[in-house]
Amino acid sequence: MLKEGSAAPKFSAPDQHGNILELDDLAGKWVALWWYPKASTPG
């Protein structure tokens, strides 16, 4: 688990247009990340 203020691990994910976005692409910018538990999954 990450601690407040620690660097996020490197990762990539598709954006809303299907383009791959890497966290490194956002270096030096403010970034907010959030996840929805069980989003788009049964249960």
VENHUZI-V738725 format. One record per residue. N is the residue number from 0. PHI is phi as a letter, one per 40 degrees, with the letter a starting at -180 (none if undefined). Layout:
N,PHI + N,PHI
//
This chain:
0,none + 1,c + 2,b + 3,d + 4,g + 5,c + 6,c + 7,c + 8,c + 9,c + 10,a + 11,b + 12,a + 13,c + 14,c + 15,c + 16,b + 17,g + 18,c + 19,c + 20,b + 21,b + 22,d + 23,d + 24,c + 25,b + 26,d + 27,g + 28,b + 29,c + 30,b + 31,b + 32,b + 33,a + 34,b + 35,b + 36,d + 37,g + 38,c + 39,f + 40,b + 41,c + 42,h
//
